[in-house]
Amino acid sequence: MPAEVIMYATRFCPYCMRARSLLKKKGVEYTEISVGRDRDLWDEMEQRSGRNTVPQIFINDESVGGYDDIAALDRQGELDQKLGIEQDG
């Protein structure tokens, strides 16, 4: 079953763009919450993640951090499992 993925992001942040690209490459649908001009949503993101940088990514309500964090999970072979992507073989 596919994971629920939520990403708090701003439109032109380079790390947000990289995170979008990686999730797209994985074929993952996600909900993006734009925090660029909304202080209340930014505060919500900080409250949920404990961090004040974008992007902040949640997989099934678990805070997994930003782009560098999901890229590291991908290199370690753990991202697909968290995302509920079937492994070949």
Buried (B, 14 or more C-beta within 10 A) or exposed (E): EEBBBBBBBBEEBEBBBBBBEBBEEBEBEBEBBBBEEEEEBBEBBBEBBEBEBBBBBBBBEEBBBBBEBBBEBBEEEEBBEBBBBEEEE
